[in-house]
């Protein structure tokens, strides 16, 4: 099992100078090679292999105008080429967009393999540095001296904080939590972040909305600064720190919510929401992005796999809101503004979201009974969905 530990790093001024120079060289190599790839493909229609980019980097170092590339470790430069090649592989496979050029104002990073760093007694020594780089270890039950990292990625966020990500190849067995016998269906939303089949509603903290005033004020201050001035650099750092506070608060909320669900339930059922398509709705794009549904699902997936829980993802086209969880009656239509409705078949009064969560749990149990425990494959993952209730469905049990 591949695991990563992300630690806070505190480099000395000399180490920061070396790392900043490395970041600049990595960024230049990425941008130069990307521009060369783009020009070569559109002018000659030729795809570029990794070996060709490697030779191009060697020529770049020897042309007389890029001698400074030889002053930093060559490993992060080679890793930048590998990452770019992987990005194009994902592009041609339809899994990612076209790679973008790197900016000096965004997050900076450099990846070191075992030939460019040394891990000794829980201390990290990087190439081109005399002493170890200081970091803070946040896992008291794990001895860092016993680890054997395969790669180390040093990064600097726009707010000025430094991090190191240690990739570990672990052979440890799965940490199975004691069985609780509980199952839960989760319906994600905007008004409430999550509604559970038990009737519990998890409030949406709306981190970005609460900090929008501060962000707007900092951005106005930055806009008034002269471009290229030190005051603009300081103002940009304040904007970055404000965004970091929002991101940290959102991540903390998602981790606590996902951890509680995994700890308290053996089976968790969610919908396969097309978040990328749903954010095309201009009225809800900011609220959906602020909720972090995609990151929440990712956390549920890896935590359920790590602790021996069962995560079931049902089809996004399942009419969970329009189906009566008591008798199975399917409404012909249900507007988004209708939050409560009465079943014409059995007369049960439903809360829209609680009813949807109960139906999601029932659909997940049906999927599990059929021996399927993974997200749906095939055409359903490629269809566009802004809201699944708006699609026509047939009466009875929906296709899973």
N, C-alpha and C positions, 0 to 999 in steps of 0.2 A: 504494500500500500504506500502511495506517495503522499507525504505530508509536508506542510510548510509551516515554519514558525516565523512570524513577523515581529521584529524587535525594534525598539527605538534606539537610534545610534547617535552618539555625541562625538563627532570627529574634532580633532585639534585644528587650529587655523592652518597648519601645514598640510594636514590630511585633507581638509576641506578644499584647499587649493588644488591638490592633486586630483581629487574627485571631480571638482568643477571643470578642470581641464579635460578629464576623461569624458565627462558628459558632453562637453562641446565637441570633442572629436567623434563621439558616437553619433551625435546629432548631424554633424557634417557628413559623415560617411553614409548615414541613412538617406539624407536628402540628395546627395550627389548620385548615389547609386539608383535611387528611385527616379530621379530625373533622367538618368541615362537609360534605364529600363523603359520609361515612358516614351522617350524620343525614339529609341530603337524599335519599339513595337509599332508605333504609329507611322514611322517612316518606312520600315522594311517589313513589318508584319512578323517579326521574329520574337519568339519567347526566349527569356534569358534564364539560364540554369544557375545553380549556386556556384558551380565551378567557374563559370564565366564572371560572376560578380567577384569572386575571390581573386581572379587574375586582374580585374579592373581595379580592385583595391591596391594590389601590388604596383600597378602602373601609376596609380594616384600618388603613392608614397614616393615614387621615383621621378615625378615630373618636375621637381624643383620648387614647386609652389606650396607643397603640403609636407614639408619636412617635420613640422610639429606633430604629425601623426605618429612618428617614431618615438616621441618622448613619453607616450603613455603605453600601457599594456596593450598588446595586440589582441588579447582574448576578447575583451568587450567589443572590439571592432568586428571580429569574426562572428561573435554572437549576434550582433546587429544584422549582419548579412543573413544569418540563419533565420532570425525572426522575420525578416522581410520576405525571404523565400517561403516560409510557412504562411505568411499573410497572403501571398499570391496563390498558394495552393488552396487556401480556404476561399479565396475570391473565385477561382475557376470552378470550385466545387459547389458554389452557391451558398456557402456558409458565412460569408463576410462581405463587407463592402470594399471598395478600392482603397488601398493603403494611403494614408495622408502624410503630408510633410510634417516634420516635427518643428515645434516652435520653442524658442528659448524661454518663453514665459510659462510654459506648461510644466507638467511633471517630468523630471529628468531621471534617467535610470541607466545603469550599466550592469551587465551580467557577467560574472566570473565563474569559470569552471575550475575543476580541481588543479589544473596546471597553473592557475593564476592566484590561488589563495591557499592558505594553510590554516587548519583548525587544530589547535594544540591546547589541551587542558582547558577547553571551554573558552579559548581566546581566538580571535579572528585576526589573521595577518593577510593583508592584501598586497598584490604586486605593486612595485614602485613605492612602497611605504616601509619605513624602518621599524616602527613599533606596531603593537596591536591597536585596533580601533575599538573604542569603548562603546558598550551597549548595555541595555538594561534587560535582564531576563525576568519574564513575568509568570513563569510556571514553576512554583516552588517544589512540586512533586517530581519534576524531571531534572536530572543532572545534565547540564549542557556539555560537560566533559565526556559523556558517554555517547554523544551524537556523532554522526559522520556525514556532514552535508555533502551533497553531490554538486550543487550549484549555489551561488550566493548572488543575490541581486541587491545592489545598493541603489537607493532612490532618494530624491529630494523633492518634497511637495512644494507647490507654489507659495505656501505660507512659511517656508523656511525649515520645516521639520525633516529630519533625516531618518531613514528606515533601512533595515536589512532583512531580506526574506531568505531564510535558510530552507532549501529543499532537501527533504530526507526520504530515503527509500527505507520504509519500515516493514518488518516482517511480523509485527505484533498482531495478535488475534483480535477479533472484533470485541469491543467492550459491550457486552450484552447487559441491558438494564433489566431489572426484575419485571415480570409480566404484571400488568395492571388489569387486563381483561376489558379495557375500555376501547371504544371505537368512536371516531368523531368525523363529521363532515364539515368542511370549511368553505364558506362562501365569502369571497373577497369583494370589497366594495369601496366606495369613496366616502360616503357619510360615516359609516363604521368600517374600520379597516378590515375586520373579519367578524363574521357571524357564525357561531358554532351550532351544530345540530342539537346541542343540549339547551339552546336558548340563550347562551351567553353571548354578549356583544363586546368586542374589543374596540374601544374608541380609537378613531384615527387622530394621532397627535398633530398632524399637519405642520411638520417642522419648518418647511420652507415658507408657508404662509405666515407663521408667527414671527419669522425673522425677515420678512420681506421689506419692512420699513427700514431696518438697519442696513440691509444690503443695498437698497436704493440710495440711501444717504451716502454710503461709502463710495458707490459707483459715481454719484454726482460729483463728489469731491475729487475722485480720480480724473474725471472728464475735464475738470477745470485746470489740472496741472499741465505744465508744458511737456510735450513729448520729449523723451530723452533726459529729463531732469531727474535729480535724486528724489525730489519730492513726489514725482510720479511713481517712482519705484516703491517708496514707502506707502503711498496710497494704494498701489496695486497689492502690496503685501497685506494691508488691512482688509481689502476685498476678499483676498484668498483665505484669510483667517476666518472671516465671517462665513464663507462657504464651507470651510472645514468644520466649523461648529455645527452647521446644519447636517452635514454628512455624518459626523460622529454621532449626533443624537439619533439620526435615523437608523444607523447601523446598530446602535445599542438597543433601540426598541425592537428591531427585527430579530436580533439574536435572542433577546429575552423571550419574545413571543414564540419563536420557533422552538427554542429549548424547552419551554413549558409544555407545548403541544407534544413534543417527542417524549418528554419525561412522563407525562400523565396518560398517554394513550398507546396502545399496541398497534392500532390501525388508524391511519390518517388518510382521508380522501379529499382531493382538491380537483378543481377544473383545469383543463388545459387552455388557459386564457391566451389569446393572441395579443399580448401587450403591445408589440411593435405596431400592429394594425390599429389598436384601440387609441393610441396616442395621436392618431391622425385627426381625431375629433378635437377641433380647436377649443371647444368649450370645456373639455375635460382633460386636455393633454397635460397641463401643469399639475392638476390634482392627482392624476394617475401616476405621473412620473414621481411626484413627491411621496406617494404611498410605497413605492418600491416592491411591487408584486413579483417582478422577475427575480430580484435578489432574495425575496422571501421563499420562493419556490426552490431556488438553488440551495438555500440553507436547510430547508426541510429535507431535500434529497440527500445531502451528504451526512446530515445528522442522523437521519433514519437508517442509512446504510451503516454508519459507524456504530450505532447503539442497538442494532438488531430489531428495529421497528419496521413496519410494513407501510409504505407510502403508495397509494393508488391514485393515478391521474386518469380521470374519465374524459370522454369526448367533450369538446367545447360546444358542440351542437345539441347536447342533451338539454331539453326544455325544463330545467330545474325549477324555474320560477312559476311557470304556467301549469305545472302538474300538481294536483292535490296529493299531499303526502299521506292523507288518511284513506282515500278511496281510489286514487289513481286517475281521477277525471282530468282531462287535458283541455284547457281553455283554448279557444280559437285565437285570441289575441289578448295581450296584457301590456298596457302602456308603461313606460318607464316611470311616469309620475304616480302610478298606483302603488302605494306602499302596503295597503291591506286589501284583501278581497275575500269574499265568501264563496265557498265551493257550491255550485248549483246542484251537484250530485248528492252530497251528504250534509251540506249546510255548515261545514266547519269554517270558522273565521281564521284566516291565515295572516300572519305577518310575512310579507313577501320574502325577506331575507332568511328568516328562520325556516320557512317552508322549503326554500331552495337548498339550505344546508342539510335538511333532513332527506331531501330527494338525492342530493349528492352522496350522502352516506349510503342510502339504499342502492344507488347505482354502483357504488364502489363494492359493496358486498356482492352484488350480482356478478361484477367483473371478477372478483376474487374467487367466487364459486366456479367460474368457468376456467380457472387456472391462469388468468392473465393478471399480471401485477406490474405492468409497465405502462408508460404513456402510450396513447394510440399512435400507430404508424400509418403511413400512407397519405391519401389525399386530404384527410381532415386537417393535417398539420400545415398544409399549404394553402388552405382556403382563407380568404379575408373575412375577418369578423370584427365588427365594431361593437355589437351586442348580440349575443346568440339568440335572445328572445325575439328579435326582429325577423328571424328566418322562418319560413314555413316548415311545419313539422307534421308528421302523421300521428294519428291517435294511437295510443298504446305505448309500448316500451320503445324508446329511441334507440337508434343504432349506436353501439358502443365501440 
